Amino acid sequence: MSEAQPLLDHLFRRQSGRMVAHLTRVLGPANLSLAEESVQESMLKALQIWPINGVPQNPEAWLFRTAHNAAIDAIRRARTFENKTDTILTELTRSAAKPDLAHIEEELRDDELRMIFLCCHPAIPRDSSIALSLRTVGGFSVREIARAFLADDTAIAQRLVRAKKQIRETGLKLEQPDPSEMETRLDAVLDVIYFIFNEGYTAHEGDDLIRLDLCQEGLRLASLIATSSLSRPRVHALVALMALQSARSAARVDARGDLILLEEQDRTQWDQSLIRLGFKHFEKSMSGFDVSQYHVEAAIAATHARAAASGVIDWKAILELYDQLYEINPSPIVALNRAVAVDKVHGPYEALKAIKPLEADPKLNHYYLLLALRGHLLLELGRREEAAAFFSAALELRCSEPERRFLMRKLSSAKAPKSIPEQL
């Protein structure tokens, strides 16, 4: 593989969203597709040229200029901008001539923030907002987005087409929302960012349990908002949550990529710089009076981070926090996670009672963790045959390969013959 390929992959993930956002501001949101195509063309040219001529001294600026030149060529060929053509070409030429992106760092950041809010406009359906954000801001391919949604490529491509059509037909602007709708739009943006992070933190399928690119992108976008005029306590709470969870990434899998449960993780592998970042933002999140879902989830993550060892985790405090979280967000996933804390505090029998109502919830019909948790609790009670049946059923559902191997180990444990005590 060429040395240019890994660098391009990295740059495309880190820079494509900024370039698309910047070009979209100049071209107008109705021409989002042209902005994307221009950025893609710059990447393709880099793939052709860099392996032969070498990586340029400033690769980001090279891609930036090449994308702008691609847009200029497309506009000159099409001439579809009518009386705005000369103005747009002048701005593109001016922008492309800047040799150092550091000089327009604030401008690029503002463009990216505006793009996030454009993607999350209330006129665009929620599933399309997430897909569009992943595509334009995160730089993810249609295939990657389909994987995150557990959908096929065609369905995602259609969502993106519909979202762009809505932007064109409704004349949406690339601008921050006015104060009257800021809070609602901000909540939608945070939901999208958290979705991106969660898909990376525990991938729903594939060879890896963790997709660091998605985790890093979620944390980057939330941090971008936290350091802007759009910062709110709940934004800091989300940054804190993602930083504290990301800190455990290296300890969550072993050298073979197999899953390691929280209580079995080597805490010396936890990233202390991310833990410090998490607590820094957690403190900032306390500045307001409102308590959001992110505040409570960050408090749960902080409780784990404060414990010196798994044996001293304050599970009673965590259960109380899950009770608060369920009041804010009474979702079946929250209830399922709460049951883990119930098991730690009150034992497996009470935890089984807690998840019993979830078995009828259609949202969890194909969620392997419900079956896996039930199997785990039954195994704790010594009901091995029943536990094995639930682990087998969980293996029939979609999950990542590390999770599948973990379930296989649990199944083997449930099927293993009971040890026979020695005779006295």
MARLOKOL-919350 format. One record per residue (C-alpha): x negated, y, z negated. Coordinates in Angstrom, 2 decimals, m for minus. Example, Ala and Ser with C-alpha at 12.3 -4.5 7.8 and 13.67 -1.06 7.14 Angstrom:
2
m12.30 / m4.50 / m7.80
m13.67 / m1.06 / m7.14
This chain:
424
0.00 / 0.00 / 0.00
m1.25 / 3.50 / 0.80
m2.34 / 5.64 / m2.16
0.09 / 8.26 / m0.88
3.15 / 6.05 / m1.43
3.18 / 6.02 / m5.27
2.53 / 9.77 / m5.35
5.34 / 10.42 / m2.88
7.73 / 8.25 / m4.87
6.88 / 10.26 / m7.97
7.14 / 13.62 / m6.23
10.40 / 12.74 / m4.55
11.91 / 11.84 / m7.92
10.54 / 14.96 / m9.62
10.73 / 17.58 / m6.88
13.45 / 16.68 / m4.40
16.26 / 17.98 / m6.60
14.54 / 21.30 / m7.04
13.91 / 21.63 / m3.30
17.46 / 20.65 / m2.39
18.87 / 23.12 / m4.92
16.62 / 25.91 / m3.66
17.48 / 25.29 / 0.00
21.18 / 25.01 / m0.83
21.11 / 28.45 / m2.43
19.57 / 29.92 / 0.72
21.71 / 27.97 / 3.22
24.91 / 27.99 / 1.19
26.63 / 25.01 / m0.50
28.57 / 24.21 / 2.68
25.21 / 23.19 / 4.18
24.14 / 20.87 / 1.37
23.65 / 18.03 / 3.85
21.22 / 20.13 / 5.88
19.25 / 20.91 / 2.72
19.04 / 17.20 / 1.89
18.03 / 16.26 / 5.42
15.28 / 18.89 / 5.42
13.83 / 17.57 / 2.17
14.00 / 13.98 / 3.46
12.23 / 15.03 / 6.64
9.40 / 16.55 / 4.58
8.99 / 13.25 / 2.77
8.95 / 11.27 / 6.02
6.30 / 13.57 / 7.48
4.21 / 13.14 / 4.35
4.43 / 9.37 / 4.75
3.14 / 9.73 / 8.32
0.43 / 12.32 / 7.72
m0.97 / 11.82 / 4.22
m2.28 / 8.26 / 4.72
m4.29 / 9.55 / 7.71
m5.35 / 13.04 / 6.65
m5.33 / 12.52 / 2.90
m3.13 / 14.01 / 0.20
m3.19 / 17.83 / 0.36
m4.66 / 19.82 / m2.51
m1.22 / 21.03 / m3.57
1.20 / 18.26 / m2.49
4.27 / 19.90 / m4.05
3.72 / 23.14 / m2.13
3.09 / 21.14 / 1.07
6.43 / 19.36 / 0.73
8.14 / 22.65 / m0.15
6.85 / 24.40 / 2.97
7.53 / 21.43 / 5.23
11.14 / 21.17 / 4.03
11.66 / 24.87 / 4.65
10.16 / 24.59 / 8.14
12.45 / 21.65 / 8.88
15.45 / 23.75 / 7.87
14.24 / 26.65 / 10.02
13.90 / 24.38 / 13.06
17.37 / 22.92 / 12.50
18.96 / 26.37 / 12.24
17.25 / 27.62 / 15.39
18.45 / 24.56 / 17.30
22.02 / 24.67 / 16.05
22.62 / 28.43 / 15.79
25.75 / 27.66 / 13.73
25.24 / 30.36 / 11.10
26.54 / 33.13 / 13.39
25.66 / 36.61 / 12.07
23.94 / 35.14 / 8.99
21.28 / 33.32 / 11.01
18.64 / 36.07 / 10.96
19.11 / 36.71 / 7.23
18.81 / 33.02 / 6.39
15.76 / 32.54 / 8.62
14.08 / 35.54 / 6.99
14.70 / 34.17 / 3.50
13.52 / 30.68 / 4.46
10.35 / 32.05 / 6.04
9.66 / 34.22 / 3.00
10.25 / 31.34 / 0.60
8.15 / 28.85 / 2.59
5.19 / 31.25 / 2.64
4.78 / 31.13 / m1.15
1.67 / 29.03 / m1.76
2.17 / 28.40 / m5.48
5.41 / 27.04 / m6.91
4.41 / 28.28 / m10.35
5.18 / 31.82 / m9.14
8.83 / 30.92 / m8.57
9.21 / 28.41 / m11.40
12.04 / 30.35 / m13.07
13.82 / 30.77 / m9.74
13.60 / 27.03 / m9.06
14.87 / 26.21 / m12.55
17.86 / 28.50 / m12.09
18.61 / 26.96 / m8.70
18.54 / 23.49 / m10.22
20.86 / 24.52 / m13.06
23.30 / 26.01 / m10.58
23.20 / 22.80 / m8.55
24.05 / 20.71 / m11.61
27.08 / 22.91 / m12.30
28.11 / 22.81 / m8.65
28.08 / 19.00 / m8.71
30.26 / 19.05 / m11.84
32.82 / 21.54 / m10.55
36.37 / 20.58 / m11.70
37.47 / 20.43 / m8.05
35.22 / 17.38 / m7.59
36.43 / 14.08 / m9.14
34.37 / 12.78 / m12.04
32.95 / 9.69 / m10.29
31.96 / 11.81 / m7.30
30.37 / 14.41 / m9.61
28.11 / 11.79 / m11.13
27.17 / 10.35 / m7.75
26.50 / 13.79 / m6.28
24.37 / 14.78 / m9.29
22.30 / 11.63 / m9.03
21.83 / 12.19 / m5.31
21.11 / 15.93 / m5.12
19.56 / 16.72 / m8.48
18.01 / 13.38 / m9.42
16.84 / 12.40 / m5.95
18.32 / 8.89 / m6.17
19.12 / 6.84 / m3.11
22.61 / 5.62 / m2.27
21.46 / 2.11 / m3.20
20.23 / 3.23 / m6.61
23.48 / 5.07 / m7.30
25.48 / 2.02 / m6.24
23.47 / m0.05 / m8.68
24.18 / 2.42 / m11.48
27.91 / 2.36 / m10.71
27.99 / m1.41 / m10.15
29.50 / m0.56 / m6.77
28.57 / m1.25 / m3.16
26.58 / 1.15 / m1.01
29.49 / 1.96 / 1.28
31.74 / 3.06 / m1.58
29.06 / 5.39 / m2.94
28.30 / 6.83 / 0.50
31.99 / 7.60 / 0.93
32.14 / 9.33 / m2.46
29.23 / 11.53 / m1.47
30.82 / 12.40 / 1.87
34.10 / 13.31 / 0.17
32.35 / 15.44 / m2.45
30.43 / 17.41 / 0.19
33.62 / 17.84 / 2.20
35.35 / 19.30 / m0.86
32.46 / 21.72 / m1.36
32.79 / 22.90 / 2.25
36.57 / 23.10 / 2.35
37.04 / 24.83 / m1.00
34.14 / 27.23 / m0.49
32.44 / 26.39 / m3.79
29.54 / 28.64 / m4.72
26.12 / 27.74 / m6.08
26.47 / 29.76 / m9.26
26.86 / 29.34 / m12.97
30.52 / 29.24 / m14.05
32.07 / 32.32 / m15.61
32.40 / 32.36 / m19.42
36.06 / 31.30 / m19.33
35.20 / 27.87 / m17.93
31.63 / 27.52 / m19.17
32.36 / 25.19 / m22.08
34.44 / 22.75 / m20.02
31.92 / 22.65 / m17.19
29.05 / 22.24 / m19.65
30.73 / 19.20 / m21.19
31.08 / 17.63 / m17.74
27.40 / 18.32 / m17.04
26.32 / 16.74 / m20.33
28.49 / 13.69 / m19.63
26.78 / 13.22 / m16.27
23.31 / 13.59 / m17.78
24.12 / 11.11 / m20.54
25.42 / 8.66 / m17.96
22.12 / 8.90 / m16.08
20.15 / 8.29 / m19.28
22.28 / 5.36 / m20.43
21.92 / 3.54 / m17.12
18.16 / 3.82 / m17.54
18.13 / 2.91 / m21.23
19.92 / m0.39 / m20.65
20.20 / m1.18 / m16.94
23.34 / m3.12 / m16.04
21.54 / m5.40 / m13.62
18.17 / m6.04 / m12.02
14.79 / m7.34 / m13.16
14.13 / m4.68 / m15.81
15.94 / m3.89 / m19.04
14.75 / m0.29 / m19.00
14.54 / 2.06 / m16.01
12.19 / 4.74 / m17.24
12.81 / 6.94 / m14.19
16.47 / 7.36 / m15.17
15.65 / 7.89 / m18.86
13.08 / 10.53 / m17.99
15.41 / 12.25 / m15.55
18.21 / 12.43 / m18.12
15.89 / 13.83 / m20.77
14.40 / 16.30 / m18.28
17.78 / 17.66 / m17.19
19.07 / 18.01 / m20.75
15.84 / 19.74 / m21.78
16.23 / 22.08 / m18.81
19.62 / 23.21 / m20.13
18.41 / 23.35 / m23.74
15.71 / 25.88 / m22.76
18.08 / 28.06 / m20.72
20.76 / 30.61 / m21.59
23.26 / 27.72 / m21.43
21.82 / 26.16 / m24.58
24.37 / 25.09 / m27.20
24.07 / 22.98 / m30.38
25.55 / 19.95 / m28.61
22.93 / 20.29 / m25.86
20.18 / 20.06 / m28.49
22.00 / 17.09 / m30.03
21.94 / 15.30 / m26.68
18.23 / 16.02 / m26.20
17.59 / 14.73 / m29.73
19.56 / 11.55 / m29.05
17.76 / 10.79 / m25.80
14.31 / 11.58 / m27.21
14.83 / 9.37 / m30.28
16.13 / 6.50 / m28.19
13.40 / 6.87 / m25.57
10.80 / 6.69 / m28.33
11.61 / 2.99 / m28.77
11.17 / 2.05 / m25.09
7.73 / 0.43 / m25.33
8.86 / m1.78 / m28.24
12.13 / m2.93 / m26.67
10.51 / m5.48 / m24.35
7.48 / m7.76 / m24.71
4.64 / m8.32 / m22.24
6.87 / m10.61 / m20.15
9.68 / m8.07 / m20.06
11.87 / m10.00 / m22.50
14.28 / m8.14 / m24.75
13.28 / m7.50 / m28.38
16.08 / m6.67 / m30.82
15.78 / m3.47 / m32.88
15.14 / m5.27 / m36.17
12.30 / m7.27 / m34.57
10.53 / m4.36 / m32.86
6.98 / m3.31 / m33.72
7.59 / 0.22 / m34.97
3.95 / 1.16 / m34.49
4.74 / 1.14 / m30.75
7.41 / 3.81 / m31.14
6.38 / 7.06 / m29.46
5.80 / 9.52 / m32.30
5.68 / 12.54 / m29.99
9.18 / 11.74 / m28.75
10.36 / 11.19 / m32.32
9.02 / 14.62 / m33.27
10.73 / 16.13 / m30.23
13.97 / 14.40 / m31.22
13.91 / 15.72 / m34.77
13.01 / 19.20 / m33.53
16.11 / 19.32 / m31.36
18.22 / 17.57 / m34.01
17.41 / 20.43 / m36.38
18.37 / 22.97 / m33.72
21.66 / 21.14 / m33.15
22.63 / 21.94 / m36.76
22.91 / 25.67 / m36.03
26.63 / 25.54 / m35.19
29.79 / 24.35 / m36.93
31.08 / 21.96 / m34.27
30.20 / 18.29 / m34.50
30.11 / 16.53 / m31.14
29.75 / 12.92 / m30.14
26.09 / 13.65 / m29.42
25.54 / 14.96 / m32.96
26.79 / 11.72 / m34.50
24.92 / 9.47 / m32.08
21.74 / 11.47 / m32.68
22.26 / 11.07 / m36.44
22.50 / 7.28 / m35.97
19.28 / 7.27 / m33.93
17.60 / 9.50 / m36.54
18.58 / 7.10 / m39.33
16.82 / 4.29 / m37.46
13.78 / 6.49 / m36.78
13.41 / 7.49 / m40.44
13.32 / 3.89 / m41.66
9.77 / 2.66 / m42.24
10.81 / m0.91 / m41.49
13.90 / m2.74 / m40.24
14.53 / m4.09 / m43.75
15.12 / m0.62 / m45.19
17.54 / 0.72 / m42.59
20.47 / 2.45 / m44.30
23.24 / 0.43 / m42.66
25.91 / 1.87 / m44.95
25.08 / 5.35 / m43.67
25.09 / 4.07 / m40.09
28.52 / 2.47 / m40.59
29.87 / 5.76 / m41.96
28.46 / 7.55 / m38.92
30.13 / 5.04 / m36.59
33.41 / 5.71 / m38.40
32.94 / 9.42 / m37.63
31.98 / 8.66 / m34.05
35.09 / 6.55 / m33.52
37.25 / 9.45 / m34.72
35.66 / 11.67 / m32.08
35.49 / 9.05 / m29.33
37.76 / 6.04 / m29.99
36.33 / 3.99 / m27.14
35.99 / 0.18 / m27.12
32.22 / 0.50 / m26.69
31.96 / 2.58 / m29.87
34.12 / 0.01 / m31.67
31.88 / m2.79 / m30.43
28.71 / m1.04 / m31.60
30.39 / m0.27 / m34.93
30.97 / m4.00 / m35.43
27.20 / m4.54 / m35.52
27.01 / m2.17 / m38.49
30.00 / m3.93 / m40.09
28.07 / m7.21 / m39.84
25.03 / m5.66 / m41.53
27.10 / m4.18 / m44.38
29.99 / m6.61 / m44.86
28.90 / m9.77 / m43.07
29.85 / m11.68 / m39.89
33.40 / m12.60 / m40.94
34.43 / m8.94 / m41.31
32.63 / m8.09 / m38.08
34.63 / m10.79 / m36.24
37.83 / m9.24 / m37.58
36.61 / m5.83 / m36.34
36.09 / m7.00 / m32.75
39.24 / m9.14 / m32.54
41.42 / m6.28 / m31.14
38.78 / m5.61 / m28.46
39.37 / m8.97 / m26.81
42.59 / m7.62 / m25.29
41.00 / m4.42 / m23.98
40.83 / m4.59 / m20.16
37.76 / m2.30 / m20.15
35.76 / m5.08 / m21.79
36.99 / m7.96 / m19.61
33.67 / m8.16 / m17.80
31.40 / m6.79 / m20.50
28.99 / m9.51 / m21.55
28.07 / m7.85 / m24.87
31.51 / m8.51 / m26.36
31.09 / m12.23 / m25.77
27.45 / m12.16 / m26.83
28.24 / m10.41 / m30.11
31.04 / m12.85 / m30.84
28.62 / m15.72 / m30.20
26.03 / m14.14 / m32.49
28.53 / m13.71 / m35.33
29.80 / m17.27 / m34.98
26.20 / m18.51 / m35.04
25.66 / m16.60 / m38.28
28.66 / m18.45 / m39.73
27.24 / m21.79 / m38.63
29.95 / m22.39 / m36.01
27.41 / m23.46 / m33.42
29.63 / m25.10 / m30.79
31.93 / m22.08 / m30.64
28.92 / m19.77 / m30.47
27.44 / m21.77 / m27.58
30.72 / m21.47 / m25.67
30.66 / m17.68 / m25.97
26.99 / m17.42 / m24.97
27.76 / m19.57 / m21.92
30.70 / m17.34 / m21.02
28.53 / m14.22 / m21.41
26.02 / m15.69 / m18.97
28.72 / m15.74 / m16.29
29.00 / m11.93 / m16.40
26.80 / m9.23 / m14.90
23.72 / m8.21 / m16.87
20.01 / m7.56 / m16.35
17.53 / m10.41 / m16.10
15.94 / m9.70 / m19.53
19.40 / m9.78 / m21.08
20.15 / m13.03 / m19.25
16.98 / m14.62 / m20.62
17.89 / m13.42 / m24.11
21.33 / m15.03 / m23.80
19.71 / m18.25 / m22.64
17.55 / m18.27 / m25.77
20.62 / m17.67 / m27.94
22.45 / m20.48 / m26.15
19.53 / m22.84 / m26.71
19.48 / m21.88 / m30.38
23.21 / m22.61 / m30.70
22.82 / m25.99 / m29.00
19.73 / m27.04 / m30.96
20.40 / m29.88 / m33.39
20.75 / m28.91 / m37.03
17.73 / m29.65 / m39.15
18.26 / m32.55 / m41.56
17.12 / m31.81 / m45.11
14.56 / m34.18 / m46.52
15.88 / m36.79 / m48.96
14.86 / m36.30 / m52.57
